């Protein structure tokens, strides 16, 4: 009575090719980055709509004097919105990509003036960008990553 089992490795070449393509797809994330850009733009929209509360850092109110001036010159405009330039820049970031990195840049100096090291003396901090992704944003990135991996697995016929 024979015992044990037998494994046939004669057709390993097809599996190796597919796994090699899968590894290459996971090491070159350039096809994944476009899935994150709309998420970022949505986060910026939420930052403006919630006046910073989306990232748990509510923007300080305007000083009474400046609030009067702003209402006179830009009636009905919210915080960090006067001409709309900063908001437009946040919704059209410049993209720099490599196989393993995605860099989105908001090309408006007001980002630094309000939230960064270049902030003018006495100007309250109203950060548009955040150091750490809020939980909802992390979940969106994780979901996008899971969908991307599933798409790659289907394309390579590994599922």
N, CA and C atoms as an extended XYZ file, in Angstrom:
477
Properties=species:S:1:pos:R:3:atomname:S:1:resname:S:1:resid:I:1 pbc="F F F"
N         0.834       -1.175        0.000 N   UNK     1
C         0.000        0.000        0.000 CA  UNK     1
C         0.886        1.249        0.000 C   UNK     1
N         0.861        2.050       -1.099 N   UNK     2
C         1.711        3.239       -1.175 CA  UNK     2
C         1.220        4.338       -0.232 C   UNK     2
N         2.147        5.084        0.282 N   UNK     3
C         1.794        6.233        1.119 CA  UNK     3
C         2.477        7.471        0.558 C   UNK     3
N         2.047        8.644        0.983 N   UNK     4
C         2.644        9.886        0.507 CA  UNK     4
C         1.808       10.525       -0.590 C   UNK     4
N         2.391       11.476       -1.280 N   UNK     5
C         1.699       12.169       -2.353 CA  UNK     5
C         2.701       12.590       -3.403 C   UNK     5
N         2.188       13.001       -4.533 N   UNK     6
C         3.041       13.376       -5.650 CA  UNK     6
C         2.659       14.784       -6.108 C   UNK     6
N         3.650       15.607       -6.412 N   UNK     7
C         3.405       16.963       -6.917 CA  UNK     7
C         4.034       17.053       -8.294 C   UNK     7
N         3.249       17.517       -9.249 N   UNK     8
C         3.745       17.686      -10.618 CA  UNK     8
C         4.085       19.158      -10.823 C   UNK     8
N         5.364       19.464      -10.990 N   UNK     9
C         5.820       20.831      -11.185 CA  UNK     9
C         6.138       21.130      -12.647 C   UNK     9
N         5.652       20.319      -13.543 N   UNK    10
C         6.012       20.489      -14.955 CA  UNK    10
C         5.417       21.754      -15.566 C   UNK    10
N         4.307       22.287      -15.015 N   UNK    11
C         3.688       23.468      -15.606 CA  UNK    11
C         3.890       24.703      -14.730 C   UNK    11
N         5.003       24.761      -14.053 N   UNK    12
C         5.278       25.869      -13.157 CA  UNK    12
C         5.575       27.158      -13.921 C   UNK    12
N         6.007       27.058      -15.146 N   UNK    13
C         6.417       28.248      -15.888 CA  UNK    13
C         5.269       29.255      -16.036 C   UNK    13
N         4.045       28.825      -16.284 N   UNK    14
C         2.910       29.749      -16.413 CA  UNK    14
C         2.638       30.435      -15.083 C   UNK    14
N         2.653       29.682      -14.002 N   UNK    15
C         2.433       30.267      -12.679 CA  UNK    15
C         3.546       31.256      -12.341 C   UNK    15
N         4.775       30.912      -12.671 N   UNK    16
C         5.896       31.817      -12.412 CA  UNK    16
C         5.738       33.116      -13.191 C   UNK    16
N         5.323       33.012      -14.458 N   UNK    17
C         5.124       34.227      -15.269 CA  UNK    17
C         4.049       35.109      -14.656 C   UNK    17
N         2.946       34.499      -14.241 N   UNK    18
C         1.857       35.291      -13.654 CA  UNK    18
C         2.285       35.919      -12.331 C   UNK    18
N         2.997       35.171      -11.500 N   UNK    19
C         3.459       35.726      -10.236 CA  UNK    19
C         4.491       36.829      -10.454 C   UNK    19
N         5.306       36.695      -11.468 N   UNK    20
C         6.275       37.737      -11.797 CA  UNK    20
C         5.544       39.006      -12.214 C   UNK    20
N         4.491       38.858      -13.035 N   UNK    21
C         3.703       40.035      -13.437 CA  UNK    21
C         3.010       40.658      -12.233 C   UNK    21
N         2.517       39.825      -11.318 N   UNK    22
C         1.881       40.339      -10.107 CA  UNK    22
C         2.898       41.130       -9.280 C   UNK    22
N         4.081       40.574       -9.098 N   UNK    23
C         5.117       41.269       -8.325 CA  UNK    23
C         5.467       42.600       -8.978 C   UNK    23
N         5.596       42.609      -10.301 N   UNK    24
C         5.909       43.848      -11.017 CA  UNK    24
C         4.811       44.878      -10.812 C   UNK    24
N         3.552       44.443      -10.856 N   UNK    25
C         2.423       45.364      -10.661 CA  UNK    25
C         2.424       45.937       -9.247 C   UNK    25
N         2.847       45.177       -8.279 N   UNK    26
C         2.862       45.664       -6.895 CA  UNK    26
C         4.076       46.555       -6.620 C   UNK    26
N         5.106       46.439       -7.440 N   UNK    27
C         6.294       47.272       -7.267 CA  UNK    27
C         6.231       48.558       -8.087 C   UNK    27
N         5.333       48.624       -9.044 N   UNK    28
C         5.157       49.826       -9.857 CA  UNK    28
C         3.712       50.289       -9.685 C   UNK    28
N         3.531       51.248       -8.816 N   UNK    29
C         2.184       51.682       -8.439 CA  UNK    29
C         1.653       52.838       -9.292 C   UNK    29
N         2.345       53.155      -10.385 N   UNK    30
C         1.853       54.257      -11.229 CA  UNK    30
C         0.410       54.060      -11.697 C   UNK    30
N        -0.063       52.845      -11.995 N   UNK    31
C        -1.484       52.697      -12.356 CA  UNK    31
C        -2.431       52.892      -11.154 C   UNK    31
N        -1.908       52.788       -9.941 N   UNK    32
C        -2.727       52.960       -8.739 CA  UNK    32
C        -2.914       54.425       -8.371 C   UNK    32
N        -1.898       55.242       -8.602 N   UNK    33
C        -1.947       56.640       -8.164 CA  UNK    33
C        -3.172       57.404       -8.660 C   UNK    33
N        -3.601       57.233       -9.909 N   UNK    34
C        -4.795       57.987      -10.347 CA  UNK    34
C        -6.051       57.680       -9.533 C   UNK    34
N        -6.071       56.559       -8.857 N   UNK    35
C        -7.224       56.228       -8.012 CA  UNK    35
C        -7.227       57.050       -6.721 C   UNK    35
N        -6.049       57.550       -6.319 N   UNK    36
C        -5.955       58.331       -5.093 CA  UNK    36
C        -6.210       59.821       -5.298 C   UNK    36
N        -5.958       60.318       -6.496 N   UNK    37
C        -6.107       61.756       -6.741 CA  UNK    37
C        -7.525       62.242       -6.449 C   UNK    37
N        -8.580       61.564       -6.932 N   UNK    38
C        -9.932       62.038       -6.602 CA  UNK    38
C       -10.224       61.988       -5.100 C   UNK    38
N        -9.611       61.051       -4.396 N   UNK    39
C        -9.788       60.997       -2.945 CA  UNK    39
C        -9.202       62.254       -2.312 C   UNK    39
N        -7.989       62.604       -2.708 N   UNK    40
C        -7.336       63.802       -2.178 CA  UNK    40
C        -8.173       65.046       -2.460 C   UNK    40
N        -8.658       65.160       -3.676 N   UNK    41
C        -9.472       66.330       -4.035 CA  UNK    41
C       -10.736       66.374       -3.167 C   UNK    41
N       -11.325       65.229       -2.912 N   UNK    42
C       -12.489       65.164       -2.030 CA  UNK    42
C       -12.149       65.589       -0.606 C   UNK    42
N       -10.976       65.195       -0.118 N   UNK    43
C       -10.569       65.602        1.227 CA  UNK    43
C       -10.382       67.110        1.303 C   UNK    43
N        -9.821       67.684        0.246 N   UNK    44
C        -9.640       69.140        0.235 CA  UNK    44
C       -11.005       69.841        0.224 C   UNK    44
N       -11.946       69.311       -0.558 N   UNK    45
C       -13.298       69.878       -0.590 CA  UNK    45
C       -13.898       69.831        0.814 C   UNK    45
N       -13.737       68.690        1.487 N   UNK    46
C       -14.270       68.560        2.845 CA  UNK    46
C       -13.568       69.491        3.830 C   UNK    46
N       -12.285       69.711        3.647 N   UNK    47
C       -11.577       70.648        4.517 CA  UNK    47
C       -12.200       72.043        4.415 C   UNK    47
N       -12.498       72.481        3.183 N   UNK    48
C       -13.123       73.794        3.011 CA  UNK    48
C       -14.554       73.800        3.552 C   UNK    48
N       -15.325       72.768        3.228 N   UNK    49
C       -16.729       72.723        3.659 CA  UNK    49
C       -16.861       72.693        5.179 C   UNK    49
N       -15.934       72.020        5.851 N   UNK    50
C       -16.018       71.892        7.311 CA  UNK    50
C       -15.100       72.876        8.028 C   UNK    50
N       -14.448       73.737        7.266 N   UNK    51
C       -13.505       74.718        7.803 CA  UNK    51
C       -12.491       74.060        8.737 C   UNK    51
N       -11.893       72.982        8.232 N   UNK    52
C       -10.810       72.300        8.920 CA  UNK    52
C       -11.225       71.153        9.819 C   UNK    52
N       -12.503       71.026       10.115 N   UNK    53
C       -12.937       69.971       11.041 CA  UNK    53
C       -12.791       68.574       10.441 C   UNK    53
N       -12.752       68.463        9.111 N   UNK    54
C       -12.564       67.146        8.496 CA  UNK    54
C       -11.308       66.476        9.053 C   UNK    54
N       -10.236       67.243        9.212 N   UNK    55
C        -8.977       66.703        9.722 CA  UNK    55
C        -8.831       66.962       11.226 C   UNK    55
N        -9.949       67.262       11.909 N   UNK    56
C        -9.981       67.442       13.364 CA  UNK    56
C        -9.154       68.630       13.832 C   UNK    56
N        -8.967       69.620       12.992 N   UNK    57
C        -8.215       70.815       13.362 CA  UNK    57
C        -9.021       72.035       12.905 C   UNK    57
N       -10.143       72.347       13.588 N   UNK    58
C       -11.010       73.446       13.127 CA  UNK    58
C       -10.239       74.758       12.980 C   UNK    58
N       -10.526       75.445       11.910 N   UNK    59
C        -9.858       76.716       11.651 CA  UNK    59
C       -10.377       77.778       12.606 C   UNK    59
N        -9.470       78.627       13.063 N   UNK    60
C        -9.849       79.722       13.940 CA  UNK    60
C       -10.711       80.728       13.173 C   UNK    60
N       -11.632       81.321       13.879 N   UNK    61
C       -12.504       82.336       13.300 CA  UNK    61
C       -11.682       83.563       12.915 C   UNK    61
N       -12.244       84.373       12.069 N   UNK    62
C       -11.597       85.631       11.702 CA  UNK    62
C       -11.666       86.600       12.872 C   UNK    62
N       -10.701       87.479       12.934 N   UNK    63
C       -10.774       88.533       13.950 CA  UNK    63
C       -11.983       89.405       13.619 C   UNK    63
N       -12.601       90.005       14.611 N   UNK    64
C       -13.782       90.838       14.327 CA  UNK    64
C       -13.507       91.916       13.287 C   UNK    64
N       -12.372       92.569       13.379 N   UNK    65
C       -12.034       93.642       12.433 CA  UNK    65
C       -11.914       93.098       11.005 C   UNK    65
N       -11.174       91.978       10.848 N   UNK    66
C       -10.996       91.410        9.513 CA  UNK    66
C       -12.310       90.819        8.999 C   UNK    66
N       -13.125       90.266        9.878 N   UNK    67
C       -14.418       89.712        9.448 CA  UNK    67
C       -15.297       90.801        8.828 C   UNK    67
N       -15.282       91.988        9.417 N   UNK    68
C       -16.053       93.118        8.864 CA  UNK    68
C       -15.500       93.499        7.493 C   UNK    68
N       -14.167       93.600        7.389 N   UNK    69
C       -13.545       93.950        6.111 CA  UNK    69
C       -13.861       92.898        5.044 C   UNK    69
N       -13.723       91.636        5.415 N   UNK    70
C       -13.947       90.563        4.451 CA  UNK    70
C       -15.402       90.527        3.999 C   UNK    70
N       -16.329       90.733        4.907 N   UNK    71
C       -17.748       90.739        4.540 CA  UNK    71
C       -18.039       91.867        3.553 C   UNK    71
N       -17.371       92.982        3.717 N   UNK    72
C       -17.560       94.124        2.818 CA  UNK    72
C       -16.967       93.833        1.434 C   UNK    72
N       -15.778       93.207        1.394 N   UNK    73
C       -15.070       92.994        0.130 CA  UNK    73
C       -15.365       91.638       -0.528 C   UNK    73
N       -15.656       90.631        0.272 N   UNK    74
C       -15.928       89.277       -0.236 CA  UNK    74
C       -17.138       88.706        0.495 C   UNK    74
N       -18.308       89.289        0.273 N   UNK    75
C       -19.490       88.866        1.039 CA  UNK    75
C       -19.818       87.387        0.851 C   UNK    75
N       -20.094       86.735        1.975 N   UNK    76
C       -20.530       85.346        1.951 CA  UNK    76
C       -19.432       84.320        1.752 C   UNK    76
N       -18.197       84.763        1.656 N   UNK    77
C       -17.090       83.818        1.446 CA  UNK    77
C       -16.627       83.258        2.782 C   UNK    77
N       -16.368       81.955        2.811 N   UNK    78
C       -15.944       81.293        4.040 CA  UNK    78
C       -14.477       81.495        4.340 C   UNK    78
N       -14.038       80.817        5.388 N   UNK    79
C       -12.631       80.884        5.773 CA  UNK    79
C       -11.754       80.325        4.651 C   UNK    79
N       -10.637       80.957        4.444 N   UNK    80
C        -9.658       80.618        3.402 CA  UNK    80
C       -10.227       80.745        1.993 C   UNK    80
N       -11.371       81.409        1.879 N   UNK    81
C       -11.953       81.631        0.550 CA  UNK    81
C       -12.267       83.115        0.432 C   UNK    81
N       -11.595       83.765       -0.472 N   UNK    82
C       -11.936       85.149       -0.812 CA  UNK    82
C       -12.166       85.162       -2.316 C   UNK    82
N       -11.082       85.008       -3.060 N   UNK    83
C       -11.209       84.971       -4.518 CA  UNK    83
C       -11.526       83.571       -5.022 C   UNK    83
N       -11.268       82.558       -4.190 N   UNK    84
C       -11.472       81.173       -4.601 CA  UNK    84
C       -10.223       80.525       -5.168 C   UNK    84
N        -9.145       81.287       -5.241 N   UNK    85
C        -7.908       80.769       -5.818 CA  UNK    85
C        -7.322       79.587       -5.064 C   UNK    85
N        -7.279       79.689       -3.754 N   UNK    86
C        -6.721       78.597       -2.954 CA  UNK    86
C        -7.573       77.344       -3.095 C   UNK    86
N        -8.869       77.519       -3.077 N   UNK    87
C        -9.767       76.363       -3.219 CA  UNK    87
C        -9.590       75.710       -4.598 C   UNK    87
N        -9.454       76.523       -5.645 N   UNK    88
C        -9.216       75.969       -6.992 CA  UNK    88
C        -7.888       75.228       -7.040 C   UNK    88
N        -6.859       75.810       -6.441 N   UNK    89
C        -5.544       75.155       -6.430 CA  UNK    89
C        -5.593       73.821       -5.696 C   UNK    89
N        -6.366       73.770       -4.611 N   UNK    90
C        -6.475       72.527       -3.838 CA  UNK    90
C        -7.215       71.447       -4.615 C   UNK    90
N        -8.063       71.850       -5.559 N   UNK    91
C        -8.813       70.854       -6.330 CA  UNK    91
C        -8.112       70.484       -7.638 C   UNK    91
N        -6.956       71.097       -7.898 N   UNK    92
C        -6.179       70.769       -9.099 CA  UNK    92
C        -4.692       70.672       -8.741 C   UNK    92
N        -4.340       69.740       -7.860 N   UNK    93
C        -2.936       69.663       -7.438 CA  UNK    93
C        -2.030       69.210       -8.579 C   UNK    93
N        -0.798       69.683       -8.524 N   UNK    94
C         0.230       69.210       -9.441 CA  UNK    94
C         0.652       67.823       -8.981 C   UNK    94
N         0.828       66.928       -9.950 N   UNK    95
C         1.153       65.533       -9.625 CA  UNK    95
C         2.566       65.184      -10.063 C   UNK    95
N         3.291       64.598       -9.145 N   UNK    96
C         4.620       64.060       -9.434 CA  UNK    96
C         4.573       62.604       -8.992 C   UNK    96
N         4.843       61.704       -9.934 N   UNK    97
C         4.737       60.283       -9.612 CA  UNK    97
C         6.013       59.546       -9.965 C   UNK    97
N         6.244       58.495       -9.212 N   UNK    98
C         7.272       57.520       -9.542 CA  UNK    98
C         6.628       56.161       -9.318 C   UNK    98
N         7.404       55.119       -9.440 N   UNK    99
C         6.855       53.782       -9.234 CA  UNK    99
C         6.312       53.607       -7.823 C   UNK    99
N         6.929       54.266       -6.860 N   UNK   100
C         6.560       54.021       -5.463 CA  UNK   100
C         6.071       55.257       -4.713 C   UNK   100
N         6.010       56.401       -5.378 N   UNK   101
C         5.558       57.610       -4.680 CA  UNK   101
C         4.578       58.414       -5.525 C   UNK   101
N         3.684       59.058       -4.822 N   UNK   102
C         2.772       60.029       -5.410 CA  UNK   102
C         2.890       61.289       -4.579 C   UNK   102
N         3.211       62.391       -5.226 N   UNK   103
C         3.309       63.676       -4.544 CA  UNK   103
C         2.304       64.616       -5.193 C   UNK   103
N         1.405       65.146       -4.369 N   UNK   104
C         0.421       66.114       -4.834 CA  UNK   104
C         0.762       67.453       -4.197 C   UNK   104
N         0.901       68.478       -5.036 N   UNK   105
C         1.310       69.797       -4.566 CA  UNK   105
C         0.219       70.804       -4.868 C   UNK   105
N        -0.157       71.568       -3.856 N   UNK   106
C        -1.093       72.672       -4.043 CA  UNK   106
C        -0.246       73.900       -4.324 C   UNK   106
N        -0.348       74.406       -5.540 N   UNK   107
C         0.495       75.519       -5.973 CA  UNK   107
C        -0.120       76.859       -5.608 C   UNK   107
N        -0.091       77.166       -4.335 N   UNK   108
C        -0.598       78.444       -3.853 CA  UNK   108
C         0.158       78.768       -2.571 C   UNK   108
N         0.827       79.907       -2.531 N   UNK   109
C         1.613       80.239       -1.340 CA  UNK   109
C         0.761       80.404       -0.082 C   UNK   109
N        -0.530       80.612       -0.248 N   UNK   110
C        -1.379       80.795        0.932 CA  UNK   110
C        -1.447       79.533        1.791 C   UNK   110
N        -1.145       78.366        1.209 N   UNK   111
C        -1.115       77.132        2.000 CA  UNK   111
C        -0.091       77.290        3.122 C   UNK   111
N         1.099       77.781        2.802 N   UNK   112
C         2.143       77.978        3.815 CA  UNK   112
C         1.815       79.157        4.720 C   UNK   112
N         1.264       80.219        4.164 N   UNK   113
C         0.950       81.390        4.979 CA  UNK   113
C        -0.001       81.037        6.112 C   UNK   113
N        -0.970       80.172        5.827 N   UNK   114
C        -1.993       79.872        6.823 CA  UNK   114
C        -1.671       78.685        7.709 C   UNK   114
N        -0.855       77.762        7.229 N   UNK   115
C        -0.679       76.559        8.021 CA  UNK   115
C         0.738       76.113        8.233 C   UNK   115
N         1.680       76.753        7.600 N   UNK   116
C         3.045       76.259        7.668 CA  UNK   116
C         3.987       77.175        8.410 C   UNK   116
N         5.255       76.908        8.230 N   UNK   117
C         6.304       77.645        8.930 CA  UNK   117
C         6.385       79.097        8.473 C   UNK   117
N         5.877       79.414        7.271 N   UNK   118
C         5.955       80.774        6.742 CA  UNK   118
C         4.806       81.653        7.232 C   UNK   118
N         4.019       81.142        8.148 N   UNK   119
C         2.855       81.874        8.635 CA  UNK   119
C         3.274       83.258        9.127 C   UNK   119
N         2.495       84.247        8.724 N   UNK   120
C         2.788       85.624        9.119 CA  UNK   120
C         2.573       85.788       10.629 C   UNK   120
N         3.351       86.656       11.261 N   UNK   121
C         3.170       86.887       12.702 CA  UNK   121
C         1.729       87.318       12.999 C   UNK   121
N         1.164       86.700       14.000 N   UNK   122
C        -0.192       87.056       14.395 CA  UNK   122
C        -1.285       86.398       13.583 C   UNK   122
N        -0.919       85.738       12.481 N   UNK   123
C        -1.940       85.078       11.658 CA  UNK   123
C        -2.285       83.732       12.295 C   UNK   123
N        -3.574       83.504       12.540 N   UNK   124
C        -3.950       82.225       13.143 CA  UNK   124
C        -3.688       81.061       12.184 C   UNK   124
N        -3.399       79.925       12.768 N   UNK   125
C        -3.143       78.724       11.975 CA  UNK   125
C        -4.470       78.172       11.460 C   UNK   125
N        -4.557       78.036       10.142 N   UNK   126
C        -5.708       77.411        9.493 CA  UNK   126
C        -5.136       76.425        8.479 C   UNK   126
N        -4.849       75.238        8.942 N   UNK   127
C        -4.162       74.253        8.111 CA  UNK   127
C        -5.125       73.603        7.136 C   UNK   127
N        -4.754       73.664        5.883 N   UNK   128
C        -5.514       72.976        4.844 CA  UNK   128
C        -5.053       71.521        4.759 C   UNK   128
N        -3.742       71.315        4.849 N   UNK   129
C        -3.169       69.971        4.781 CA  UNK   129
C        -3.014       69.419        6.193 C   UNK   129
N        -2.886       68.124        6.297 N   UNK   130
C        -2.813       67.491        7.602 CA  UNK   130
C        -1.631       66.552        7.652 C   UNK   130
N        -1.085       66.398        8.856 N   UNK   131
C         0.081       65.531        9.050 CA  UNK   131
C        -0.300       64.059        8.966 C   UNK   131
N        -1.468       63.747        9.446 N   UNK   132
C        -1.920       62.364        9.502 CA  UNK   132
C        -3.303       62.286        8.866 C   UNK   132
N        -3.524       61.258        8.067 N   UNK   133
C        -4.831       61.099        7.437 CA  UNK   133
C        -5.903       60.842        8.486 C   UNK   133
N        -7.031       61.528        8.387 N   UNK   134
C        -8.152       61.197        9.266 CA  UNK   134
C        -8.598       59.752        9.001 C   UNK   134
N        -9.262       59.154        9.974 N   UNK   135
C        -9.670       57.745        9.867 CA  UNK   135
C       -10.484       57.492        8.606 C   UNK   135
N       -11.403       58.379        8.271 N   UNK   136
C       -12.229       58.176        7.075 CA  UNK   136
C       -11.356       58.164        5.819 C   UNK   136
N       -10.338       59.010        5.776 N   UNK   137
C        -9.435       59.059        4.617 CA  UNK   137
C        -8.588       57.790        4.547 C   UNK   137
N        -8.096       57.328        5.697 N   UNK   138
C        -7.328       56.068        5.715 CA  UNK   138
C        -8.175       54.921        5.189 C   UNK   138
N        -9.426       54.880        5.606 N   UNK   139
C       -10.326       53.825        5.125 CA  UNK   139
C       -10.521       53.907        3.619 C   UNK   139
N       -10.632       55.112        3.092 N   UNK   140
C       -10.791       55.272        1.638 CA  UNK   140
C        -9.551       54.799        0.888 C   UNK   140
N        -8.379       55.089        1.424 N   UNK   141
C        -7.132       54.641        0.787 CA  UNK   141
C        -7.037       53.122        0.853 C   UNK   141
N        -7.360       52.551        2.000 N   UNK   142
C        -7.322       51.092        2.132 CA  UNK   142
C        -8.289       50.428        1.163 C   UNK   142
N        -9.485       50.982        1.026 N   UNK   143
C       -10.472       50.433        0.089 CA  UNK   143
C        -9.959       50.512       -1.341 C   UNK   143
N        -9.385       51.646       -1.703 N   UNK   144
C        -8.841       51.806       -3.057 CA  UNK   144
C        -7.704       50.808       -3.290 C   UNK   144
N        -6.858       50.600       -2.289 N   UNK   145
C        -5.746       49.651       -2.422 CA  UNK   145
C        -6.269       48.226       -2.580 C   UNK   145
N        -7.277       47.869       -1.797 N   UNK   146
C        -7.856       46.526       -1.914 CA  UNK   146
C        -8.462       46.315       -3.296 C   UNK   146
N        -9.156       47.320       -3.803 N   UNK   147
C        -9.745       47.210       -5.145 CA  UNK   147
C        -8.665       47.083       -6.208 C   UNK   147
N        -7.577       47.847       -6.050 N   UNK   148
C        -6.480       47.781       -7.011 CA  UNK   148
C        -5.839       46.395       -7.015 C   UNK   148
N        -5.564       45.855       -5.830 N   UNK   149
C        -4.947       44.527       -5.742 CA  UNK   149
C        -5.878       43.476       -6.348 C   UNK   149
N        -7.170       43.578       -6.038 N   UNK   150
C        -8.123       42.619       -6.609 CA  UNK   150
C        -8.153       42.724       -8.129 C   UNK   150
N        -8.080       43.945       -8.642 N   UNK   151
C        -8.058       44.154      -10.096 CA  UNK   151
C        -6.816       43.518      -10.719 C   UNK   151
N        -5.670       43.698      -10.077 N   UNK   152
C        -4.418       43.112      -10.576 CA  UNK   152
C        -4.508       41.593      -10.526 C   UNK   152
N        -5.023       41.044       -9.447 N   UNK   153
C        -5.157       39.588       -9.322 CA  UNK   153
C        -6.066       39.027      -10.409 C   UNK   153
N        -7.167       39.719      -10.688 N   UNK   154
C        -8.077       39.254      -11.757 CA  UNK   154
C        -7.392       39.332      -13.125 C   UNK   154
N        -6.693       40.455      -13.354 N   UNK   155
C        -6.010       40.633      -14.636 CA  UNK   155
C        -4.961       39.557      -14.864 C   UNK   155
N        -4.272       39.182      -13.821 N   UNK   156
C        -3.211       38.168      -13.927 CA  UNK   156
C        -3.780       36.749      -13.757 C   UNK   156
N        -5.077       36.653      -13.641 N   UNK   157
C        -5.779       35.382      -13.486 CA  UNK   157
C        -5.252       34.562      -12.318 C   UNK   157
N        -5.103       35.249      -11.190 N   UNK   158
C        -4.627       34.572       -9.988 CA  UNK   158
C        -5.759       34.330       -9.000 C   UNK   158
N        -6.949       34.779       -9.343 N   UNK   159
C        -8.131       34.487       -8.513 CA  UNK   159
C        -9.222       33.903       -9.382 C   UNK   159
